[in-house]
């Protein structure tokens, strides 16, 4: 039978303390986590987040510790086309978030002390004809500590024209492709944009074809192709849907069909003759013009959304939405 301990016995308490082993006996602190700075920082869902938006002069700087980070890198969206223009394509979306369908999805990305450069892309600018393509966002461009540079390429500009001339115009290639535009009674085919990712790990889709006259197709999105401009389409000229990420605060991205997710990389919508608007894709895609002359809606800043196509009478397309870079690691 074990000896009885009397309450308040100082010798018993002393003996018990020095009989302990393992973590109870150790006074060593737990291993240090990552100490880093840069961007807008906040803590949520058990992670510390760093969000970088355009324009930024910040870099991601690790001052001490090491950890595996998760990243989202999104390029700038393409602008919509002018005069019955097509929607701009979304910026390419790249990530190693769990479940992401690109090749980096679910993979480890270790960081240790060093300065990891950040470049957040601008969206494409509007013009008198086709919209310009967005620029590329890059995390860790020089490959600090042997880490791969991670890019999200710019979305392709939507097709357009500077006048009411006949003929069709192709959408530009990009992270997602810009929609094609047609302005002939013979209904020529517009450009479809890009069918493959532009950089390692990135996802994107083609813009729609314009197989009916007098309007533009939708720009491609990270989660789906742009809608075609054709008479028997159930959803003509809509922008392609973006991609939804879990555990993103509501101040980033846009709502979408799955309530808990926040969406990025939606394609811009194309103009439908006459004076009918189409919807941009979930994830910041701009709506097309519904009047004469009115400008298409711009893609949402910080999503990489494509701009919407312009309407009649030399109206211009909407500008592309700027990109974003988000980094997180265990808090």
SULTA-V650996 format. One record per residue. N is the residue number from 1. RES is the residue in three letters. SS is DSSP state (H for helix, E for strand, - for the rest). PHI is phi in degrees with one decimal (NA if undefined). NEAR is the number of other ideal C-beta (glycine too) atoms within 8 Angstrom. Layout:
((N,RES,SS,PHI,NEAR) (N,RES,SS,PHI,NEAR))
This chain:
((1,UNK,-,NA,2) (2,UNK,-,-68.1,3) (3,UNK,-,-65.0,4) (4,UNK,-,-76.5,4) (5,UNK,-,-100.6,6) (6,UNK,-,-87.4,6) (7,UNK,-,-63.1,4) (8,UNK,-,77.4,4) (9,UNK,-,-77.1,8) (10,UNK,H,-63.6,6) (11,UNK,H,-62.3,6) (12,UNK,H,-63.3,9) (13,UNK,H,-62.4,8) (14,UNK,H,-62.3,8) (15,UNK,H,-63.2,8) (16,UNK,H,-61.4,8) (17,UNK,H,-61.2,7) (18,UNK,H,-81.1,6) (19,UNK,H,-87.1,6) (20,UNK,-,-72.1,8) (21,UNK,-,-133.5,5) (22,UNK,H,70.8,6) (23,UNK,H,-67.1,4) (24,UNK,H,-63.6,6) (25,UNK,-,-84.8,6) (26,UNK,-,-88.8,6) (27,UNK,-,-106.4,2) (28,UNK,-,-69.8,3) (29,UNK,-,-72.9,3) (30,UNK,-,-65.8,3) (31,UNK,-,-57.0,3) (32,UNK,-,-68.9,7) (33,UNK,-,-88.3,9) (34,UNK,-,-82.2,13) (35,UNK,E,-114.2,8) (36,UNK,E,-144.2,12) (37,UNK,E,-140.0,7) (38,UNK,-,120.7,11) (39,UNK,-,73.5,13) (40,UNK,E,-88.7,7) (41,UNK,E,-109.7,10) (42,UNK,E,-161.8,8) (43,UNK,E,-117.1,7) (44,UNK,E,-160.4,8) (45,UNK,-,57.9,4) (46,UNK,-,80.1,5) (47,UNK,E,-123.4,12) (48,UNK,E,-98.0,12) (49,UNK,E,-110.9,12) (50,UNK,E,-126.8,14) (51,UNK,E,-111.9,12) (52,UNK,E,-116.6,15) (53,UNK,E,-120.4,11) (54,UNK,-,-90.4,12) (55,UNK,-,-83.0,5) (56,UNK,-,-139.1,9) (57,UNK,-,-113.2,3) (58,UNK,-,-80.4,8) (59,UNK,-,-118.8,8) (60,UNK,E,-87.4,17) (61,UNK,E,-116.8,10) (62,UNK,E,-95.5,15) (63,UNK,E,-91.0,7) (64,UNK,E,-160.5,7) (65,UNK,-,82.1,10) (66,UNK,-,-150.5,8) (67,UNK,E,-169.6,10) (68,UNK,E,-88.8,8) (69,UNK,-,-104.5,11) (70,UNK,E,-113.8,13) (71,UNK,E,-132.3,13) (72,UNK,E,-128.6,14) (73,UNK,E,-127.7,15) (74,UNK,E,-129.9,17) (75,UNK,-,-76.9,20) (76,UNK,-,-74.6,20) (77,UNK,-,-76.4,28) (78,UNK,-,-78.0,28) (79,UNK,-,-79.7,23) (80,UNK,-,-76.7,29) (81,UNK,-,-82.6,26) (82,UNK,-,-94.3,19) (83,UNK,-,47.8,17) (84,UNK,-,56.9,15) (85,UNK,-,-85.7,23) (86,UNK,-,-91.7,29) (87,UNK,-,-79.1,32) (88,UNK,-,-77.5,30) (89,UNK,-,-77.8,31) (90,UNK,-,-74.0,30) (91,UNK,-,-65.6,26) (92,UNK,-,-62.5,23) (93,UNK,E,-113.6,20) (94,UNK,E,-130.8,16) (95,UNK,E,-166.2,14) (96,UNK,-,-116.1,12) (97,UNK,-,-55.1,11) (98,UNK,-,-55.4,6) (99,UNK,-,84.5,7) (100,UNK,-,-64.7,12) (101,UNK,-,-78.6,5) (102,UNK,-,-74.0,12) (103,UNK,-,-67.5,6) (104,UNK,-,-85.8,13) (105,UNK,-,-53.3,13) (106,UNK,-,76.1,8) (107,UNK,-,-90.2,7) (108,UNK,-,-85.8,5) (109,UNK,-,-136.4,13) (110,UNK,E,-78.0,10) (111,UNK,E,-127.8,15) (112,UNK,-,-143.1,8) (113,UNK,-,-50.5,7) (114,UNK,E,158.3,9) (115,UNK,E,-106.4,8) (116,UNK,E,-103.6,13) (117,UNK,-,-62.4,11) (118,UNK,E,-122.6,14) (119,UNK,E,-127.6,9) (120,UNK,-,-105.0,13) (121,UNK,-,-76.2,18) (122,UNK,-,-86.1,11) (123,UNK,-,-78.1,22) (124,UNK,-,-68.8,20) (125,UNK,-,-93.7,9) (126,UNK,-,-75.0,15) (127,UNK,-,-146.9,11) (128,UNK,-,-75.3,6) (129,UNK,-,-135.7,10) (130,UNK,-,-70.3,17) (131,UNK,-,-73.3,22) (132,UNK,-,-83.7,12) (133,UNK,-,-78.9,17) (134,UNK,-,-75.0,22) (135,UNK,-,-98.4,11) (136,UNK,-,-100.6,12) (137,UNK,E,-92.1,18) (138,UNK,E,-139.6,13) (139,UNK,E,-106.5,16) (140,UNK,-,60.2,13) (141,UNK,-,-52.3,8) (142,UNK,-,-75.8,6) (143,UNK,-,75.5,9) (144,UNK,H,-58.8,10) (145,UNK,H,52.7,8) (146,UNK,H,67.0,4) (147,UNK,-,-75.9,11) (148,UNK,-,-66.9,7) (149,UNK,-,-64.4,10) (150,UNK,E,-117.3,13) (151,UNK,E,-120.3,15) (152,UNK,E,-126.4,19) (153,UNK,-,-76.8,14) (154,UNK,-,-70.1,19) (155,UNK,-,-73.8,29) (156,UNK,-,-75.5,21) (157,UNK,-,-68.8,20) (158,UNK,-,-76.3,29) (159,UNK,-,-71.1,20) (160,UNK,-,-163.5,21) (161,UNK,-,-146.6,16) (162,UNK,-,-95.2,8) (163,UNK,-,-154.7,6) (164,UNK,-,-91.0,5) (165,UNK,-,-73.0,6) (166,UNK,-,-81.2,4) (167,UNK,-,105.2,9) (168,UNK,E,-116.6,13) (169,UNK,E,-131.5,15) (170,UNK,-,-82.1,9) (171,UNK,-,-74.2,23) (172,UNK,-,-82.4,16) (173,UNK,-,-69.8,7) (174,UNK,-,178.7,22) (175,UNK,-,-51.3,22) (176,UNK,-,-123.8,25) (177,UNK,-,-83.3,22) (178,UNK,-,-74.1,26) (179,UNK,-,-73.0,30) (180,UNK,-,-87.7,22) (181,UNK,E,-133.8,24) (182,UNK,E,-135.7,19) (183,UNK,-,-142.3,13) (184,UNK,-,-126.2,10) (185,UNK,-,-71.2,4) (186,UNK,-,-84.9,5) (187,UNK,-,55.5,9) (188,UNK,-,-66.9,9) (189,UNK,-,-91.0,9) (190,UNK,-,-86.6,21) (191,UNK,-,-74.0,14) (192,UNK,-,-100.4,12) (193,UNK,-,80.5,21) (194,UNK,-,-99.9,15) (195,UNK,-,-101.8,7) (196,UNK,-,-129.0,4) (197,UNK,-,-61.2,11) (198,UNK,-,-90.6,11) (199,UNK,-,-134.4,10) (200,UNK,-,-56.8,8) (201,UNK,-,86.0,12) (202,UNK,-,-79.8,15) (203,UNK,E,-118.3,13) (204,UNK,-,-174.5,20) (205,UNK,-,-140.0,17) (206,UNK,-,-74.5,12) (207,UNK,-,-75.6,25) (208,UNK,-,-79.6,21) (209,UNK,-,-91.3,13) (210,UNK,E,-101.0,21) (211,UNK,-,-99.4,10) (212,UNK,-,-128.0,11) (213,UNK,-,-70.3,10) (214,UNK,-,67.8,8) (215,UNK,E,170.1,16) (216,UNK,E,-125.9,24) (217,UNK,-,-89.4,21) (218,UNK,-,-80.0,24) (219,UNK,-,-76.8,33) (220,UNK,-,-71.5,24) (221,UNK,E,-122.1,25) (222,UNK,-,-63.2,19) (223,UNK,-,-106.5,14) (224,UNK,E,-176.4,8) (225,UNK,-,-71.8,10) (226,UNK,-,-70.1,26) (227,UNK,-,-71.7,17) (228,UNK,-,-75.3,13) (229,UNK,E,-99.5,22) (230,UNK,-,-147.7,10) (231,UNK,-,-68.0,5) (232,UNK,-,-102.6,3) (233,UNK,-,-78.1,10) (234,UNK,-,-68.6,3) (235,UNK,-,-134.0,7) (236,UNK,-,-67.4,14) (237,UNK,-,65.5,23) (238,UNK,-,-72.5,13) (239,UNK,-,-74.7,23) (240,UNK,-,-64.7,24) (241,UNK,-,-67.1,16) (242,UNK,-,-84.1,23) (243,UNK,E,-113.0,14) (244,UNK,E,-99.9,13) (245,UNK,E,-108.4,13) (246,UNK,-,-84.2,8) (247,UNK,-,58.2,6) (248,UNK,-,-114.4,10) (249,UNK,-,-60.0,8) (250,UNK,-,-68.4,5) (251,UNK,-,-78.4,3) (252,UNK,-,-126.6,10) (253,UNK,-,70.6,12) (254,UNK,E,-131.8,14) (255,UNK,-,-65.1,6) (256,UNK,-,-154.7,12) (257,UNK,-,-67.6,4) (258,UNK,-,-104.1,6) (259,UNK,-,-51.5,4) (260,UNK,-,-72.2,4) (261,UNK,-,-93.0,10) (262,UNK,E,-115.4,13) (263,UNK,E,-104.9,19) (264,UNK,E,-135.2,19) (265,UNK,-,72.1,22) (266,UNK,-,-88.4,24) (267,UNK,-,-81.3,26) (268,UNK,-,-77.3,34) (269,UNK,-,-87.9,24) (270,UNK,-,-98.7,28) (271,UNK,-,-76.6,20) (272,UNK,E,-113.6,11) (273,UNK,-,-72.9,9) (274,UNK,-,-108.3,5) (275,UNK,-,53.1,9) (276,UNK,E,-120.9,8) (277,UNK,-,-88.4,11) (278,UNK,-,-119.5,19) (279,UNK,-,-92.3,9) (280,UNK,-,-70.4,21) (281,UNK,-,-72.9,23) (282,UNK,-,-52.6,13) (283,UNK,-,108.7,22) (284,UNK,-,95.9,21) (285,UNK,-,-68.2,26) (286,UNK,-,-80.7,22) (287,UNK,-,-73.1,12) (288,UNK,-,-82.0,23) (289,UNK,-,-67.0,16) (290,UNK,-,-121.7,9) (291,UNK,-,-151.0,9) (292,UNK,E,-141.9,8) (293,UNK,-,-93.9,11) (294,UNK,-,-135.5,10) (295,UNK,-,-85.1,12) (296,UNK,-,-65.6,23) (297,UNK,-,-72.0,12) (298,UNK,-,-72.6,13) (299,UNK,-,-65.1,23) (300,UNK,-,-70.6,12) (301,UNK,-,-59.5,11) (302,UNK,-,78.9,12) (303,UNK,-,-121.6,19) (304,UNK,-,73.2,28) (305,UNK,-,-71.2,26) (306,UNK,-,-78.2,29) (307,UNK,-,-80.1,26) (308,UNK,-,-80.3,25) (309,UNK,-,-73.4,27) (310,UNK,-,-78.4,22) (311,UNK,-,-95.5,18) (312,UNK,E,-82.0,11) (313,UNK,-,52.5,7) (314,UNK,-,62.3,9) (315,UNK,-,-71.4,15) (316,UNK,-,-95.9,13) (317,UNK,-,-78.4,22) (318,UNK,-,-82.4,19) (319,UNK,-,-67.8,13) (320,UNK,-,-75.4,28) (321,UNK,-,-77.1,20) (322,UNK,-,-66.5,15) (323,UNK,-,-86.5,22) (324,UNK,E,-160.3,17) (325,UNK,E,-129.6,15) (326,UNK,E,-125.0,12) (327,UNK,E,-125.1,14) (328,UNK,E,-143.2,9) (329,UNK,E,-159.8,13) (330,UNK,E,-56.6,8) (331,UNK,-,-73.4,7))
